[in-house]
Amino acid sequence: MTPAPRTASAAFDFEQAAAAFLADEGLDLAPLVSDDGDGEVVDLITAQDVERIRSYPKLGKPSLGADGRFVVAAAIGTREEDKRRLELLVKEGANAIVIDSSQGNSVYQLDMSKYAKRMYPAVDLIGGNVGTIAQAENLIGAGADGLRVGMGSGSICTTQEVCAVGRGQATAVYKVASYAKDHDVPVIADGGISNSGHIVKALSLGASTIMMGSFLAGSLEAPGVYKYKVRTGAAQVEGGIHGLVSYEKKAF
């Protein structure tokens, strides 16, 4: 029979108490359970976690919060049902909420931003996307703690084609960042980052950080199916020849 694992209370200082507990018990990991008597497992502490935190200066890595755990952001939309999603995400410990929309200066996002900050003032709120000072002003006024800048600049974004609205990413980042800086609101350059030089330019123009999509899509950590190169022969159907029928499209 497998013995029950040693557990620890979730209500203790992450770095000091966790390290002492694991060392004293000779454990590599320990489930953290709630103190309400239900014994619900709410987290897991490992020796690797402790070592990772001790290797970095306190608050020196933005991916780690003051409690030593990873800082997590989650996205919501602007529909009425997203209010329920917002509630559940905050309940599960999301540190920041991103309102995901290609047009951040809509009445729907402004209303959702005001609702989110009214209900959960301690949770950071990231609004967007925007490309002008006027858009940024409205979102900051609605409670946004951070802004995503970029309309139609992403590799798969069709905003400029469908809505005929957009702006060059360099200009958008510079203009919005110049305004947001006076309000202590950081700016995320979202879109158009396809090489390291673009990162440098975005940061130089005032962005606090950048957001990348296709640039990271090929990494092992990214979700999605693997794609491989396909080799075909001249007489294969996949190669473009259907028996004695010529190519469906002209080669030249």
C-alpha atoms as an extended CHARMM CRD file, in Angstrom:
* protein
*
       252  EXT
         1         1  MET       CA              0.0000000000        0.0000000000        0.0000000000  PROA      1               0.0000000000
         2         2  THR       CA              1.3790000000        3.3890000000       -0.9560000000  PROA      2               0.0000000000
         3         3  PRO       CA              1.7520000000        5.6210000000        2.1130000000  PROA      3               0.0000000000
         4         4  ALA       CA              0.2060000000        9.0660000000        2.1350000000  PROA      4               0.0000000000
         5         5  PRO       CA              2.7110000000       11.7450000000        1.1090000000  PROA      5               0.0000000000
         6         6  ARG       CA              4.0060000000       14.2380000000        3.6340000000  PROA      6               0.0000000000
         7         7  THR       CA              2.2280000000       17.5360000000        3.1890000000  PROA      7               0.0000000000
         8         8  ALA       CA              2.7350000000       21.0960000000        4.3520000000  PROA      8               0.0000000000
         9         9  SER       CA              0.4100000000       24.0050000000        4.9840000000  PROA      9               0.0000000000
        10        10  ALA       CA             -0.0780000000       26.4390000000        2.1320000000  PROA      10              0.0000000000
        11        11  ALA       CA              0.0440000000       29.3490000000        4.5980000000  PROA      11              0.0000000000
        12        12  PHE       CA              3.7510000000       29.8500000000        5.1570000000  PROA      12              0.0000000000
        13        13  ASP       CA              6.6680000000       31.8210000000        3.7760000000  PROA      13              0.0000000000
        14        14  PHE       CA              7.5140000000       30.1310000000        0.5020000000  PROA      14              0.0000000000
        15        15  GLU       CA             11.2940000000       30.4220000000        0.4530000000  PROA      15              0.0000000000
        16        16  GLN       CA             12.3330000000       29.9740000000        4.0860000000  PROA      16              0.0000000000
        17        17  ALA       CA              9.7260000000       27.5630000000        5.4180000000  PROA      17              0.0000000000
        18        18  ALA       CA              9.6260000000       25.4300000000        2.2900000000  PROA      18              0.0000000000
        19        19  ALA       CA             13.3860000000       25.0060000000        2.2450000000  PROA      19              0.0000000000
        20        20  ALA       CA             13.4850000000       24.0740000000        5.9280000000  PROA      20              0.0000000000
        21        21  PHE       CA             10.5710000000       21.6560000000        5.5980000000  PROA      21              0.0000000000
        22        22  LEU       CA             12.0440000000       19.8000000000        2.6400000000  PROA      22              0.0000000000
        23        23  ALA       CA             15.4700000000       19.5980000000        4.2760000000  PROA      23              0.0000000000
        24        24  ASP       CA             14.1510000000       18.4060000000        7.6410000000  PROA      24              0.0000000000
        25        25  GLU       CA             11.9450000000       15.7560000000        6.0850000000  PROA      25              0.0000000000
        26        26  GLY       CA             14.4610000000       14.6980000000        3.4400000000  PROA      26              0.0000000000
        27        27  LEU       CA             11.9460000000       15.2960000000        0.6730000000  PROA      27              0.0000000000
        28        28  ASP       CA             12.2810000000       16.3910000000       -2.9360000000  PROA      28              0.0000000000
        29        29  LEU       CA              8.7200000000       17.6670000000       -3.0650000000  PROA      29              0.0000000000
        30        30  ALA       CA              5.6880000000       18.2050000000       -0.8820000000  PROA      30              0.0000000000
        31        31  PRO       CA              2.0370000000       18.9740000000       -1.6600000000  PROA      31              0.0000000000
        32        32  LEU       CA              0.6830000000       22.1200000000       -0.0250000000  PROA      32              0.0000000000
        33        33  VAL       CA             -2.8000000000       21.7170000000        1.4400000000  PROA      33              0.0000000000
        34        34  SER       CA             -5.3900000000       24.2510000000        2.5460000000  PROA      34              0.0000000000
        35        35  ASP       CA             -5.9560000000       24.9460000000        6.2330000000  PROA      35              0.0000000000
        36        36  ASP       CA             -9.7540000000       24.7340000000        6.1290000000  PROA      36              0.0000000000
        37        37  GLY       CA             -9.7990000000       21.0590000000        7.0780000000  PROA      37              0.0000000000
        38        38  ASP       CA            -10.7240000000       19.7440000000        3.6450000000  PROA      38              0.0000000000
        39        39  GLY       CA             -7.1570000000       18.7400000000        2.8400000000  PROA      39              0.0000000000
        40        40  GLU       CA             -7.3990000000       20.2080000000       -0.6500000000  PROA      40              0.0000000000
        41        41  VAL       CA             -4.0740000000       20.2900000000       -2.4880000000  PROA      41              0.0000000000
        42        42  VAL       CA             -3.6020000000       23.8700000000       -3.6750000000  PROA      42              0.0000000000
        43        43  ASP       CA              0.0420000000       23.8280000000       -4.7480000000  PROA      43              0.0000000000
        44        44  LEU       CA              3.2370000000       21.8030000000       -4.9240000000  PROA      44              0.0000000000
        45        45  ILE       CA              6.6580000000       22.8190000000       -3.6540000000  PROA      45              0.0000000000
        46        46  THR       CA              9.7840000000       21.1050000000       -4.9440000000  PROA      46              0.0000000000
        47        47  ALA       CA             13.4560000000       21.3330000000       -4.1380000000  PROA      47              0.0000000000
        48        48  GLN       CA             13.9930000000       22.7020000000       -7.6430000000  PROA      48              0.0000000000
        49        49  ASP       CA             11.5740000000       25.5400000000       -6.8840000000  PROA      49              0.0000000000
        50        50  VAL       CA             13.5310000000       26.5330000000       -3.8010000000  PROA      50              0.0000000000
        51        51  GLU       CA             16.8380000000       26.4070000000       -5.6580000000  PROA      51              0.0000000000
        52        52  ARG       CA             15.4190000000       28.4420000000       -8.5170000000  PROA      52              0.0000000000
        53        53  ILE       CA             14.2110000000       31.1800000000       -6.1900000000  PROA      53              0.0000000000
        54        54  ARG       CA             17.4490000000       31.3040000000       -4.2110000000  PROA      54              0.0000000000
        55        55  SER       CA             19.4320000000       31.6240000000       -7.4360000000  PROA      55              0.0000000000
        56        56  TYR       CA             17.6690000000       34.8730000000       -8.3440000000  PROA      56              0.0000000000
        57        57  PRO       CA             17.6780000000       38.1700000000       -6.4330000000  PROA      57              0.0000000000
        58        58  LYS       CA             14.4300000000       38.8660000000       -4.6540000000  PROA      58              0.0000000000
        59        59  LEU       CA             12.0700000000       40.5280000000       -7.1400000000  PROA      59              0.0000000000
        60        60  GLY       CA             14.9440000000       40.4820000000       -9.6100000000  PROA      60              0.0000000000
        61        61  LYS       CA             13.0430000000       38.2870000000      -12.0280000000  PROA      61              0.0000000000
        62        62  PRO       CA              9.6620000000       39.6120000000      -13.1630000000  PROA      62              0.0000000000
        63        63  SER       CA              8.3940000000       36.0700000000      -13.7280000000  PROA      63              0.0000000000
        64        64  LEU       CA              8.4990000000       35.4210000000       -9.9780000000  PROA      64              0.0000000000
        65        65  GLY       CA              6.2280000000       37.1150000000       -7.4910000000  PROA      65              0.0000000000
        66        66  ALA       CA              7.0120000000       38.0620000000       -3.9030000000  PROA      66              0.0000000000
        67        67  ASP       CA              5.6850000000       34.6560000000       -2.8120000000  PROA      67              0.0000000000
        68        68  GLY       CA              8.2190000000       32.8960000000       -5.0300000000  PROA      68              0.0000000000
        69        69  ARG       CA              5.6400000000       31.5690000000       -7.4520000000  PROA      69              0.0000000000
        70        70  PHE       CA              5.4240000000       32.3150000000      -11.1400000000  PROA      70              0.0000000000
        71        71  VAL       CA              3.5410000000       35.4570000000      -12.0580000000  PROA      71              0.0000000000
        72        72  VAL       CA              0.6280000000       34.4170000000      -14.2600000000  PROA      72              0.0000000000
        73        73  ALA       CA             -1.5560000000       36.5050000000      -16.5440000000  PROA      73              0.0000000000
        74        74  ALA       CA             -4.7390000000       35.2990000000      -18.2170000000  PROA      74              0.0000000000
        75        75  ALA       CA             -6.8820000000       36.6990000000      -21.0110000000  PROA      75              0.0000000000
        76        76  ILE       CA            -10.5700000000       37.5220000000      -21.1690000000  PROA      76              0.0000000000
        77        77  GLY       CA            -12.8200000000       39.0020000000      -23.8190000000  PROA      77              0.0000000000
        78        78  THR       CA            -15.3580000000       41.7910000000      -23.5900000000  PROA      78              0.0000000000
        79        79  ARG       CA            -18.5950000000       39.8130000000      -23.6260000000  PROA      79              0.0000000000
        80        80  GLU       CA            -20.9300000000       39.5410000000      -20.6630000000  PROA      80              0.0000000000
        81        81  GLU       CA            -19.9650000000       35.8980000000      -20.0510000000  PROA      81              0.0000000000
        82        82  ASP       CA            -16.3320000000       36.9530000000      -19.6620000000  PROA      82              0.0000000000
        83        83  LYS       CA            -17.2060000000       38.4510000000      -16.2930000000  PROA      83              0.0000000000
        84        84  ARG       CA            -17.6530000000       34.9180000000      -14.9800000000  PROA      84              0.0000000000
        85        85  ARG       CA            -14.3260000000       33.9100000000      -16.5310000000  PROA      85              0.0000000000
        86        86  LEU       CA            -12.7140000000       36.9200000000      -14.8580000000  PROA      86              0.0000000000
        87        87  GLU       CA            -14.0900000000       35.8650000000      -11.4890000000  PROA      87              0.0000000000
        88        88  LEU       CA            -12.7600000000       32.3180000000      -11.8190000000  PROA      88              0.0000000000
        89        89  LEU       CA             -9.3180000000       33.4380000000      -13.0110000000  PROA      89              0.0000000000
        90        90  VAL       CA             -8.8700000000       35.8240000000      -10.0970000000  PROA      90              0.0000000000
        91        91  LYS       CA            -10.0760000000       33.1420000000       -7.6980000000  PROA      91              0.0000000000
        92        92  GLU       CA             -7.4300000000       30.7520000000       -9.0120000000  PROA      92              0.0000000000
        93        93  GLY       CA             -4.6670000000       33.3000000000       -8.4260000000  PROA      93              0.0000000000
        94        94  ALA       CA             -4.1260000000       35.1540000000      -11.7010000000  PROA      94              0.0000000000
        95        95  ASN       CA             -1.8140000000       38.1030000000      -11.0470000000  PROA      95              0.0000000000
        96        96  ALA       CA             -2.8610000000       40.0570000000      -14.1290000000  PROA      96              0.0000000000
        97        97  ILE       CA             -5.7870000000       40.0900000000      -16.5220000000  PROA      97              0.0000000000
        98        98  VAL       CA             -5.3850000000       40.8760000000      -20.2200000000  PROA      98              0.0000000000
        99        99  ILE       CA             -8.4310000000       42.1090000000      -22.0980000000  PROA      99              0.0000000000
       100       100  ASP       CA             -7.7990000000       40.6300000000      -25.5190000000  PROA      100             0.0000000000
       101       101  SER       CA             -9.1430000000       42.6850000000      -28.4090000000  PROA      101             0.0000000000
       102       102  SER       CA             -7.7880000000       44.0040000000      -31.6850000000  PROA      102             0.0000000000
       103       103  GLN       CA             -9.4790000000       47.3680000000      -31.0160000000  PROA      103             0.0000000000
       104       104  GLY       CA             -8.9150000000       48.4240000000      -27.4310000000  PROA      104             0.0000000000
       105       105  ASN       CA            -10.7930000000       51.7080000000      -27.6130000000  PROA      105             0.0000000000
       106       106  SER       CA            -14.2410000000       50.1700000000      -27.9280000000  PROA      106             0.0000000000
       107       107  VAL       CA            -17.1170000000       50.8560000000      -25.5600000000  PROA      107             0.0000000000
       108       108  TYR       CA            -17.1140000000       47.1370000000      -24.7270000000  PROA      108             0.0000000000
       109       109  GLN       CA            -13.5160000000       47.1180000000      -23.5180000000  PROA      109             0.0000000000
       110       110  LEU       CA            -13.8890000000       50.3890000000      -21.6550000000  PROA      110             0.0000000000
       111       111  ASP       CA            -16.9000000000       49.0030000000      -19.7940000000  PROA      111             0.0000000000
       112       112  MET       CA            -15.1210000000       45.7210000000      -19.0480000000  PROA      112             0.0000000000
       113       113  SER       CA            -12.0350000000       47.5870000000      -17.8060000000  PROA      113             0.0000000000
       114       114  LYS       CA            -14.0920000000       49.6710000000      -15.3990000000  PROA      114             0.0000000000
       115       115  TYR       CA            -15.9010000000       46.5710000000      -14.1600000000  PROA      115             0.0000000000
       116       116  ALA       CA            -12.6860000000       44.6010000000      -13.6410000000  PROA      116             0.0000000000
       117       117  LYS       CA            -10.9690000000       47.3710000000      -11.6640000000  PROA      117             0.0000000000
       118       118  ARG       CA            -14.0800000000       47.9800000000       -9.5920000000  PROA      118             0.0000000000
       119       119  MET       CA            -14.4440000000       44.3120000000       -8.6690000000  PROA      119             0.0000000000
       120       120  TYR       CA            -10.7370000000       43.4040000000       -8.3840000000  PROA      120             0.0000000000
       121       121  PRO       CA             -8.6840000000       46.5700000000       -7.7850000000  PROA      121             0.0000000000
       122       122  ALA       CA             -5.6020000000       44.6240000000       -6.6590000000  PROA      122             0.0000000000
       123       123  VAL       CA             -5.2880000000       42.7000000000       -9.9360000000  PROA      123             0.0000000000
       124       124  ASP       CA             -3.2480000000       44.3570000000      -12.6820000000  PROA      124             0.0000000000
       125       125  LEU       CA             -5.2350000000       45.0340000000      -15.8340000000  PROA      125             0.0000000000
       126       126  ILE       CA             -3.6660000000       45.1540000000      -19.3010000000  PROA      126             0.0000000000
       127       127  GLY       CA             -5.7330000000       46.7890000000      -22.0240000000  PROA      127             0.0000000000
       128       128  GLY       CA             -5.3960000000       47.0660000000      -25.7730000000  PROA      128             0.0000000000
       129       129  ASN       CA             -4.6200000000       46.9290000000      -28.4840000000  PROA      129             0.0000000000
       130       130  VAL       CA             -4.1460000000       50.6130000000      -29.2010000000  PROA      130             0.0000000000
       131       131  GLY       CA             -2.1190000000       52.7140000000      -31.5900000000  PROA      131             0.0000000000
       132       132  THR       CA             -2.8420000000       56.3410000000      -30.7090000000  PROA      132             0.0000000000
       133       133  ILE       CA             -2.6290000000       58.6350000000      -27.7010000000  PROA      133             0.0000000000
       134       134  ALA       CA             -6.3950000000       59.1580000000      -27.7310000000  PROA      134             0.0000000000
       135       135  GLN       CA             -6.9840000000       55.4150000000      -27.4280000000  PROA      135             0.0000000000
       136       136  ALA       CA             -4.4100000000       55.1260000000      -24.6570000000  PROA      136             0.0000000000
       137       137  GLU       CA             -5.9630000000       58.0250000000      -22.7610000000  PROA      137             0.0000000000
       138       138  ASN       CA             -9.3810000000       56.3750000000      -22.7230000000  PROA      138             0.0000000000
       139       139  LEU       CA             -8.0610000000       53.0190000000      -21.5430000000  PROA      139             0.0000000000
       140       140  ILE       CA             -5.8960000000       54.5240000000      -18.8210000000  PROA      140             0.0000000000
       141       141  GLY       CA             -8.9070000000       56.5180000000      -17.6810000000  PROA      141             0.0000000000
       142       142  ALA       CA            -10.8990000000       53.2830000000      -17.5030000000  PROA      142             0.0000000000
       143       143  GLY       CA             -8.3200000000       51.7150000000      -15.1810000000  PROA      143             0.0000000000
       144       144  ALA       CA             -5.7450000000       49.9860000000      -17.3790000000  PROA      144             0.0000000000
       145       145  ASP       CA             -2.4440000000       49.3520000000      -15.5690000000  PROA      145             0.0000000000
       146       146  GLY       CA             -0.6340000000       48.4610000000      -18.7980000000  PROA      146             0.0000000000
       147       147  LEU       CA             -1.1970000000       48.8070000000      -22.5390000000  PROA      147             0.0000000000
       148       148  ARG       CA             -0.6250000000       46.5880000000      -25.5360000000  PROA      148             0.0000000000
       149       149  VAL       CA              0.3620000000       48.6490000000      -28.5580000000  PROA      149             0.0000000000
       150       150  GLY       CA             -0.0180000000       47.4380000000      -32.1270000000  PROA      150             0.0000000000
       151       151  MET       CA             -2.8960000000       47.3780000000      -34.5960000000  PROA      151             0.0000000000
       152       152  GLY       CA             -2.3910000000       45.2920000000      -37.7030000000  PROA      152             0.0000000000
       153       153  SER       CA              1.3540000000       44.8900000000      -37.2510000000  PROA      153             0.0000000000
       154       154  GLY       CA              1.3540000000       41.1820000000      -36.3980000000  PROA      154             0.0000000000
       155       155  SER       CA              2.2510000000       38.5480000000      -38.9770000000  PROA      155             0.0000000000
       156       156  ILE       CA             -1.2700000000       37.0800000000      -39.0250000000  PROA      156             0.0000000000
       157       157  CYS       CA             -3.2380000000       40.1790000000      -38.0350000000  PROA      157             0.0000000000
       158       158  THR       CA             -5.7550000000       41.4590000000      -40.5850000000  PROA      158             0.0000000000
       159       159  THR       CA             -7.0140000000       44.5350000000      -38.7250000000  PROA      159             0.0000000000
       160       160  GLN       CA             -5.5750000000       46.9970000000      -41.2280000000  PROA      160             0.0000000000
       161       161  GLU       CA             -7.0600000000       45.0490000000      -44.1420000000  PROA      161             0.0000000000
       162       162  VAL       CA            -10.5040000000       44.3860000000      -42.6880000000  PROA      162             0.0000000000
       163       163  CYS       CA            -11.0590000000       47.6520000000      -40.8230000000  PROA      163             0.0000000000
       164       164  ALA       CA             -8.7790000000       49.9100000000      -42.8810000000  PROA      164             0.0000000000
       165       165  VAL       CA             -7.4060000000       51.1870000000      -39.5740000000  PROA      165             0.0000000000
       166       166  GLY       CA             -3.8850000000       50.8570000000      -38.2490000000  PROA      166             0.0000000000
       167       167  ARG       CA             -0.5510000000       52.5350000000      -37.7630000000  PROA      167             0.0000000000
       168       168  GLY       CA              3.1140000000       51.8360000000      -38.2820000000  PROA      168             0.0000000000
       169       169  GLN       CA              4.3350000000       49.9640000000      -35.2230000000  PROA      169             0.0000000000
       170       170  ALA       CA              7.3630000000       52.1670000000      -34.5460000000  PROA      170             0.0000000000
       171       171  THR       CA              5.2600000000       55.3290000000      -34.5710000000  PROA      171             0.0000000000
       172       172  ALA       CA              2.5220000000       53.7250000000      -32.4850000000  PROA      172             0.0000000000
       173       173  VAL       CA              4.9490000000       52.5380000000      -29.8070000000  PROA      173             0.0000000000
       174       174  TYR       CA              6.7420000000       55.8780000000      -29.6190000000  PROA      174             0.0000000000
       175       175  LYS       CA              3.5920000000       58.0040000000      -29.4380000000  PROA      175             0.0000000000
       176       176  VAL       CA              1.7200000000       55.8410000000      -26.9340000000  PROA      176             0.0000000000
       177       177  ALA       CA              4.7760000000       55.2000000000      -24.7490000000  PROA      177             0.0000000000
       178       178  SER       CA              5.5320000000       58.9280000000      -24.5850000000  PROA      178             0.0000000000
       179       179  TYR       CA              2.0460000000       59.5710000000      -23.2230000000  PROA      179             0.0000000000
       180       180  ALA       CA              1.7780000000       56.4930000000      -20.9920000000  PROA      180             0.0000000000
       181       181  LYS       CA              5.1150000000       57.2470000000      -19.3270000000  PROA      181             0.0000000000
       182       182  ASP       CA              3.6520000000       60.3830000000      -17.7510000000  PROA      182             0.0000000000
       183       183  HSD       CA              0.9880000000       58.1940000000      -16.1380000000  PROA      183             0.0000000000
       184       184  ASP       CA              3.3770000000       55.4480000000      -14.9610000000  PROA      184             0.0000000000
       185       185  VAL       CA              1.7230000000       52.9450000000      -17.2930000000  PROA      185             0.0000000000
       186       186  PRO       CA              4.0420000000       50.4390000000      -19.0200000000  PROA      186             0.0000000000
       187       187  VAL       CA              3.6750000000       49.6890000000      -22.7090000000  PROA      187             0.0000000000
       188       188  ILE       CA              3.9090000000       46.3070000000      -24.4320000000  PROA      188             0.0000000000
       189       189  ALA       CA              4.9540000000       46.3770000000      -28.0900000000  PROA      189             0.0000000000
       190       190  ASP       CA              2.6850000000       43.7070000000      -29.5530000000  PROA      190             0.0000000000
       191       191  GLY       CA              3.2460000000       42.6720000000      -33.1610000000  PROA      191             0.0000000000
       192       192  GLY       CA              5.8680000000       43.0010000000      -35.8550000000  PROA      192             0.0000000000
       193       193  ILE       CA              8.6640000000       41.3690000000      -33.8430000000  PROA      193             0.0000000000
       194       194  SER       CA             10.4020000000       38.9630000000      -36.2040000000  PROA      194             0.0000000000
       195       195  ASN       CA             14.0610000000       39.3520000000      -35.1970000000  PROA      195             0.0000000000
       196       196  SER       CA             16.2760000000       40.6100000000      -32.3800000000  PROA      196             0.0000000000
       197       197  GLY       CA             16.6910000000       43.9980000000      -34.0400000000  PROA      197             0.0000000000
       198       198  HSD       CA             12.9580000000       44.6390000000      -33.7790000000  PROA      198             0.0000000000
       199       199  ILE       CA             13.1500000000       43.9900000000      -30.0400000000  PROA      199             0.0000000000
       200       200  VAL       CA             15.8980000000       46.5840000000      -29.6300000000  PROA      200             0.0000000000
       201       201  LYS       CA             13.9530000000       49.1300000000      -31.6810000000  PROA      201             0.0000000000
       202       202  ALA       CA             10.7600000000       48.6140000000      -29.6790000000  PROA      202             0.0000000000
       203       203  LEU       CA             12.5590000000       49.0580000000      -26.3620000000  PROA      203             0.0000000000
       204       204  SER       CA             14.4450000000       52.0880000000      -27.6800000000  PROA      204             0.0000000000
       205       205  LEU       CA             11.1790000000       53.7180000000      -28.7330000000  PROA      205             0.0000000000
       206       206  GLY       CA              9.7610000000       53.4700000000      -25.2300000000  PROA      206             0.0000000000
       207       207  ALA       CA              8.2470000000       50.0140000000      -24.8350000000  PROA      207             0.0000000000
       208       208  SER       CA              8.7110000000       48.3980000000      -21.4340000000  PROA      208             0.0000000000
       209       209  THR       CA              8.6060000000       44.9340000000      -22.9460000000  PROA      209             0.0000000000
       210       210  ILE       CA              7.5560000000       43.1540000000      -26.1180000000  PROA      210             0.0000000000
       211       211  MET       CA              5.1060000000       40.4260000000      -27.0510000000  PROA      211             0.0000000000
       212       212  MET       CA              5.9490000000       37.7800000000      -29.6230000000  PROA      212             0.0000000000
       213       213  GLY       CA              3.8810000000       35.1250000000      -31.3420000000  PROA      213             0.0000000000
       214       214  SER       CA              5.2570000000       33.5570000000      -34.5220000000  PROA      214             0.0000000000
       215       215  PHE       CA              8.8030000000       34.2520000000      -33.3320000000  PROA      215             0.0000000000
       216       216  LEU       CA              8.3350000000       31.6330000000      -30.5980000000  PROA      216             0.0000000000
       217       217  ALA       CA              5.9350000000       29.3060000000      -32.3880000000  PROA      217             0.0000000000
       218       218  GLY       CA              8.6770000000       26.8510000000      -33.3180000000  PROA      218             0.0000000000
       219       219  SER       CA              9.8890000000       26.3470000000      -29.7480000000  PROA      219             0.0000000000
       220       220  LEU       CA              9.2580000000       23.1100000000      -27.8960000000  PROA      220             0.0000000000
       221       221  GLU       CA              7.2190000000       24.9010000000      -25.2430000000  PROA      221             0.0000000000
       222       222  ALA       CA              4.7380000000       26.3200000000      -27.7600000000  PROA      222             0.0000000000
       223       223  PRO       CA              1.5000000000       24.3560000000      -28.2690000000  PROA      223             0.0000000000
       224       224  GLY       CA              0.4010000000       23.0470000000      -31.6340000000  PROA      224             0.0000000000
       225       225  VAL       CA              1.1820000000       20.2370000000      -34.0170000000  PROA      225             0.0000000000
       226       226  TYR       CA              4.5890000000       19.6230000000      -35.5140000000  PROA      226             0.0000000000
       227       227  LYS       CA              5.1130000000       20.4550000000      -39.1620000000  PROA      227             0.0000000000
       228       228  TYR       CA              7.6220000000       18.6920000000      -41.3530000000  PROA      228             0.0000000000
       229       229  LYS       CA              8.9410000000       19.2950000000      -44.8270000000  PROA      229             0.0000000000
       230       230  VAL       CA              7.3210000000       17.0140000000      -47.3780000000  PROA      230             0.0000000000
       231       231  ARG       CA              9.3140000000       15.4500000000      -50.2340000000  PROA      231             0.0000000000
       232       232  THR       CA              7.3120000000       14.4590000000      -53.2940000000  PROA      232             0.0000000000
       233       233  GLY       CA              8.1870000000       12.8880000000      -56.6090000000  PROA      233             0.0000000000
       234       234  ALA       CA              7.3650000000       14.2570000000      -60.0610000000  PROA      234             0.0000000000
       235       235  ALA       CA              4.7190000000       11.6120000000      -60.7770000000  PROA      235             0.0000000000
       236       236  GLN       CA              2.9910000000       11.7060000000      -57.3890000000  PROA      236             0.0000000000
       237       237  VAL       CA             -0.4730000000       13.1670000000      -57.0080000000  PROA      237             0.0000000000
       238       238  GLU       CA              0.8840000000       15.3940000000      -54.2410000000  PROA      238             0.0000000000
       239       239  GLY       CA              3.5630000000       16.5920000000      -56.6350000000  PROA      239             0.0000000000
       240       240  GLY       CA              1.0250000000       18.2300000000      -58.9390000000  PROA      240             0.0000000000
       241       241  ILE       CA              0.5260000000       15.6420000000      -61.7090000000  PROA      241             0.0000000000
       242       242  HSD       CA             -2.7530000000       13.7160000000      -61.8610000000  PROA      242             0.0000000000
       243       243  GLY       CA             -2.0920000000       10.8180000000      -64.2040000000  PROA      243             0.0000000000
       244       244  LEU       CA             -1.9630000000       12.2320000000      -67.7290000000  PROA      244             0.0000000000
       245       245  VAL       CA             -3.6330000000       15.5020000000      -66.7190000000  PROA      245             0.0000000000
       246       246  SER       CA             -1.4740000000       18.5960000000      -66.7310000000  PROA      246             0.0000000000
       247       247  TYR       CA             -0.8270000000       20.8490000000      -63.7520000000  PROA      247             0.0000000000
       248       248  GLU       CA             -3.9290000000       22.5040000000      -62.3540000000  PROA      248             0.0000000000
       249       249  LYS       CA             -2.0810000000       25.8060000000      -62.1370000000  PROA      249             0.0000000000
       250       250  LYS       CA              0.4080000000       27.1910000000      -64.5720000000  PROA      250             0.0000000000
       251       251  ALA       CA              3.9560000000       26.9920000000      -63.3660000000  PROA      251             0.0000000000
       252       252  PHE       CA              4.8610000000       30.3360000000      -64.9450000000  PROA      252             0.0000000000
